[in-house]
Amino acid sequence: MAEVPVAEVPQAEKEELFCAYAAMILKDSELEISEDNINTLVKAAGGEVDSFFASLFAKICKGKDLDGMLTFGGGGGGGAAVAAAGGGGDAGAAAAAPEKKEEKVEEEEEEDDMEFDLFG
């Protein structure tokens, strides 16, 4: 999280962070991610969340591959971080370059197939 004073963080965001961190701790400890366990961890940390937050996070995490989400990121922005991290070695950069070229070729071919000229 960016350097923001705790007093300026909205309460809903604090509650979401409490539950997210509790779920990650439970996963790392190989314990069940349940509403009760999330509430127990939040209270042990001195936090307080609305009753629906713990239940919501427990339901969201049930049956999900949390290891995969934590490793590769849960959102659409995760790909950029992985590509940036892999760019440190020559092999990673070499592997990334051909993929970009192939995508550009495919895009050009798709444009040719459209037979549409904006200025013609």
Secondary structure, 3 states (H helix, E strand, C coil): CCCCCHHHCCHHHHHHHHHHHHHHHHHHCCCCCCHHHHHHHHHHCCCCCCHHHHHHHHHHHCCCCHHHHHHHCCCCCHHHHHHHHHCCCHHHHHHHHHHHHHHHHHHHHHHHHHCCCCCC
